[in-house]
């Protein structure tokens, strides 16, 4: 569960090394580029696609978290899976 926004804001889809997102509010599917300025908004939260080595993840940033804390972002790893 995310700390802000709807219970299900959208869906990230990983296929053949490419990640796309479909947000419920927008309804359109769009590809995301890792480590770029592509951002997905869910309420006050910003979500970014990141790539570390051969792994992909979603970094979530919340502007209400104080910078004084040790971490202002969370990362969710995307599982590698095969699609036909």
C-alpha positions, 0 to 999 in steps of 0.5 A, spaced: 500 500 500 502 506 498 502 512 503 498 516 498 493 516 492 488 511 490 488 503 492 490 502 485 493 507 481 495 503 475 499 497 473 507 497 471 508 491 465 515 488 464 516 485 457 522 483 454 526 488 458 521 494 457 517 497 462 510 500 461 505 503 465 498 504 465 495 509 470 488 508 471 486 516 471 490 517 464 488 510 461 493 510 456 499 505 456 506 508 455 513 506 456 518 508 461 526 509 460 530 507 466 534 512 469 531 518 465 526 524 467 520 519 466 516 520 472 509 517 474 505 521 479 500 517 484 497 523 488 503 526 491 508 521 490 513 520 484 515 514 481 521 513 477 524 507 473 531 505 475 536 500 472 542 497 477 546 492 473 541 487 470 535 489 475 529 494 474 526 497 480 521 502 481 523 508 486 518 512 490 519 519 492 514 522 497 515 530 498 512 529 505 518 525 508 523 530 511 530 530 508 533 529 515 531 522 515 536 517 512 532 515 506 527 519 502 525 514 497 523 506 497 525 502 491 521 496 489 524 491 485 521 488 478 521 481 478 524 478 471 519 474 468 518 471 461 512 473 456 510 469 450 
